Amino acid sequence: MTRIRAARIAVTAVVPAELALVVCLAAGVRPPGWALAATEVLLVGVLLLEARVLYGLYAAERARGAGRRAAGRAAVRAVVPVQVRRLVLHELRAIASLARWTLRGRHGVRPGDLAAAYTGPQTAMMYGLLFVSVVETVALAVLIPWPAVHRVVLVLDVYGILLVLALQAACVTRPHVVRPDGSLRIRYGALFDLVVPPDAVASVRVDRRYPEGRLVTLSDDGVLDLIVGSQTSVTVELNRPLPFTRPLGATGEARTVRFHADDPRALVTALRRQPTPS
């Protein structure tokens, strides 16, 4: 039990640092090289500890007669908090989006759906961040004289570049979706996904705002802002509260949803054209 508790404490301590890294990248902020290195070194150390504890739990479950999949799930749930599992899942989905982006595919978009992009305000920022990351990688490769340190920094910088590309790829390949039945799917990459049923929409309008706050912000009066590039452009008023899940698993209820679409008028027009439920 002591090892399990230590592993849970260690992996929970990594969450704020890893989440801060993802939020910085989403906001177009390149963390200092030392901060990126410290975060990833800490993550590697925690992963080694997790692997040791998980293997022990897995072996114990197998000895009790559990199947491989069941034993693996039991071990993971015993050690890894749900916030960490969700964060790792977000990063894996984002990295998988790179292949879909290369093939020009889109996730969750079916024939007859309207796909609404929302990456406009962040695209230039992301590519600027990517350029700075590449320049930093090349500069450090030239300036660092110690081979071992050079290899470590190179791996960390390449991971940072990959994460920037993956975040943008996830946003491009997971657009908002208006379905023929009048439902609306509001997303931000692999981090946020909210389905609004047609009978929950009271009104929808183009409404450009420039709110301050994190990617997902909920006010005291139930207004949910999904902020892209410091702006939103569509407001959906709901006729009943809708539950939603934050990136790390916390839940809330929204009475109004504000989000960004690159072509807000097309999205609003498509949503207004849907048949009203009887």
C-alpha positions in Angstrom: 0.0 0.0 0.0 2.9 2.3 0.7 4.3 1.9 -2.8 0.8 2.5 -4.3 0.3 5.6 -2.3 3.8 6.9 -3.2 3.1 6.2 -6.9 -0.3 8.0 -6.8 1.3 11.0 -5.1 4.1 11.2 -7.6 2.0 10.9 -10.7 -0.5 13.4 -9.3 2.3 15.9 -8.8 3.2 15.7 -12.5 -0.3 16.7 -13.6 -0.1 20.5 -13.0 3.2 20.7 -14.8 2.1 18.6 -17.8 -1.2 20.5 -18.0 0.6 23.8 -17.8 2.7 22.7 -20.7 -0.3 21.8 -22.8 -2.1 25.1 -21.9 1.0 27.1 -22.8 1.2 25.5 -26.2 -2.5 26.0 -26.8 -2.0 29.7 -26.0 1.0 30.0 -28.3 3.5 30.4 -25.5 6.8 28.6 -25.8 8.0 27.5 -22.3 11.6 28.1 -21.4 13.9 25.2 -22.4 14.8 24.5 -18.8 11.1 24.3 -17.8 10.3 21.9 -20.6 13.3 19.8 -19.7 12.5 19.7 -16.0 8.9 18.8 -16.7 9.8 15.9 -19.0 12.6 14.6 -16.8 10.2 14.6 -13.9 7.7 12.8 -16.1 10.2 10.1 -17.1 11.1 9.5 -13.5 7.5 9.2 -12.4 6.8 6.8 -15.4 9.6 4.5 -14.3 8.2 4.4 -10.8 4.7 3.8 -12.2 6.0 1.0 -14.4 7.5 -0.8 -11.4 4.4 -0.5 -9.2 2.1 -1.4 -12.1 4.0 -4.5 -12.9 3.7 -5.7 -9.3 0.0 -5.1 -9.2 -0.5 -6.7 -12.6 1.4 -9.8 -11.5 -0.7 -10.0 -8.3 -3.9 -9.8 -10.3 -2.8 -12.4 -12.7 -1.8 -14.7 -9.8 -5.5 -14.4 -8.6 -6.7 -15.7 -12.0 -7.6 -12.4 -13.7 -7.2 -12.1 -17.5 -4.5 -10.0 -19.0 -6.8 -7.1 -19.9 -8.7 -7.2 -16.6 -5.4 -7.3 -14.7 -4.0 -4.4 -16.6 -7.1 -2.3 -16.0 -7.2 -3.1 -12.3 -3.5 -2.2 -11.9 -3.9 1.1 -13.8 -7.0 2.2 -11.9 -5.3 1.4 -8.6 -2.3 3.6 -9.2 -3.1 6.2 -11.9 -5.6 9.0 -11.0 -8.3 9.7 -13.5 -6.8 13.1 -14.3 -3.5 11.6 -15.4 -5.3 8.9 -17.4 -7.3 11.6 -19.3 -4.2 13.8 -19.8 -2.2 10.9 -21.3 -5.2 9.9 -23.4 -5.5 13.5 -24.8 -1.9 13.5 -25.8 -2.1 10.1 -27.5 -5.2 11.2 -29.4 -3.5 14.4 -30.4 -0.4 12.5 -31.7 -2.7 10.0 -33.6 -4.3 13.1 -35.2 -1.0 13.7 -37.1 -1.7 10.7 -39.3 -5.3 11.7 -39.9 -4.1 15.3 -40.7 -1.6 13.9 -43.3 -4.4 11.9 -44.9 -6.7 14.9 -44.8 -9.2 13.0 -42.8 -11.6 14.3 -40.1 -12.8 12.7 -37.0 -16.5 12.3 -36.4 -17.6 14.0 -39.6 -20.1 11.9 -41.6 -21.8 12.5 -45.0 -24.4 15.3 -44.7 -22.7 16.9 -41.7 -21.4 20.5 -41.7 -17.8 20.7 -40.4 -16.9 24.1 -39.0 -13.2 24.9 -38.5 -12.1 27.0 -35.6 -8.3 27.1 -35.9 -8.0 30.5 -37.6 -7.1 32.6 -34.6 -4.4 30.2 -33.5 -2.8 29.0 -36.7 -0.3 31.8 -37.2 0.5 31.7 -33.5 1.1 27.9 -33.6 3.3 28.0 -36.7 5.3 30.9 -35.1 5.7 28.8 -32.0 6.8 25.9 -34.2 9.4 28.1 -36.0 10.8 29.3 -32.7 11.0 25.7 -31.4 12.9 24.5 -34.5 15.3 27.5 -34.3 15.9 26.7 -30.6 16.5 23.0 -31.4 19.1 23.9 -34.1 20.8 26.5 -31.9 21.1 24.2 -28.9 22.4 21.4 -31.2 25.3 23.8 -32.2 26.0 25.4 -28.8 25.9 22.4 -26.4 29.3 20.7 -26.4 28.4 17.7 -24.2 27.1 14.7 -26.3 25.0 13.2 -23.5 23.3 16.6 -22.6 22.9 17.3 -26.3 21.0 14.0 -26.9 18.7 14.6 -23.9 17.9 18.2 -25.0 17.4 17.1 -28.6 14.8 14.5 -27.5 13.0 17.0 -25.4 13.0 19.7 -28.1 11.7 17.2 -30.7 9.0 16.1 -28.3 8.0 19.8 -27.9 7.8 20.3 -31.7 5.8 17.1 -32.0 3.4 18.3 -29.3 2.8 21.6 -31.0 2.1 19.9 -34.3 -0.1 17.3 -32.6 -2.2 19.9 -30.9 -2.8 21.8 -34.1 -3.5 18.5 -36.0 -6.1 17.5 -33.4 -7.9 20.9 -33.8 -7.9 20.7 -37.6 -9.1 17.1 -37.7 -11.7 17.5 -35.0 -13.9 20.4 -36.1 -17.3 21.5 -34.8 -20.1 19.5 -36.4 -23.7 20.4 -37.2 -25.6 17.2 -38.0 -28.7 16.8 -40.2 -30.8 16.1 -37.1 -30.0 19.5 -35.7 -27.5 18.4 -33.1 -24.3 20.4 -32.6 -20.9 19.0 -31.5 -18.6 21.6 -30.1 -14.9 20.6 -29.8 -11.4 21.7 -29.2 -9.0 19.1 -30.5 -8.9 16.1 -28.2 -9.3 18.2 -25.1 -13.0 19.1 -25.2 -16.1 17.6 -26.7 -19.7 18.6 -26.0 -22.8 17.4 -27.9 -25.8 19.8 -27.8 -29.0 17.9 -28.7 -31.4 19.8 -31.1 -34.1 20.1 -28.4 -31.7 21.8 -26.0 -31.0 24.8 -28.4 -33.1 27.8 -27.5 -31.3 30.2 -29.8 -28.0 30.6 -31.7 -26.4 33.8 -33.0 -23.1 35.2 -34.3 -21.6 37.0 -31.3 -18.0 37.9 -31.4 -16.4 38.4 -28.0 -12.9 38.6 -26.6 -13.0 36.9 -23.1 -10.1 36.4 -20.8 -9.4 33.1 -19.1 -8.4 29.6 -19.7 -9.4 27.4 -22.6 -12.5 26.2 -20.8 -14.1 28.8 -18.5 -17.4 28.6 -16.7 -18.9 31.6 -15.0 -21.1 31.6 -11.9 -24.2 32.1 -14.0 -23.6 29.1 -16.2 -21.9 30.7 -19.2 -19.3 28.3 -20.7 -16.6 29.9 -22.8 -14.5 27.7 -25.1 -11.8 30.2 -26.0 -9.6 30.0 -29.1 -7.0 32.7 -29.7 -8.6 34.8 -27.0 -12.0 35.0 -28.8 -15.4 33.4 -29.3 -17.8 34.1 -32.2 -20.9 32.0 -31.7 -23.3 32.0 -28.7 -25.8 29.2 -28.1 -28.5 29.8 -25.6 -29.8 26.6 -24.0 -33.3 25.9 -22.7 -32.0 23.5 -20.1 -28.6 23.0 -18.4 -26.2 20.7 -20.2 -23.5 18.7 -18.4 -20.0 18.9 -19.8 -16.6 17.4 -18.9 -13.5 19.5 -18.5 -10.2 18.2 -20.0 -9.1 16.5 -16.8 -12.4 15.0 -15.9 -14.1 17.6 -13.7 -17.7 18.2 -14.6 -20.0 21.2 -14.8 -23.3 22.5 -16.2 -23.7 25.1 -18.9 -26.8 27.2 -19.6 -25.1 29.2 -22.4 -22.2 28.1 -24.6 -19.9 30.5 -26.4 -17.3 29.2 -28.8 -15.3 30.2 -31.9 -15.9 29.2 -35.5 -13.9 30.5 -38.4 -17.1 31.0 -40.4 -19.7 31.7 -37.6 -22.4 32.8 -40.0 -22.3 29.5 -41.9 -22.5 27.5 -38.7 -25.4 29.6 -37.3 -27.3 29.5 -40.6 -26.9 25.7 -40.8 -28.1 25.2 -37.2 -31.1 27.5 -37.8 -32.1 25.6 -40.9 -32.5 22.3 -39.0 -36.0 21.1 -38.4 -37.5 22.1 -35.0 -38.3 19.0 -32.9 -42.0 18.5 -32.4 
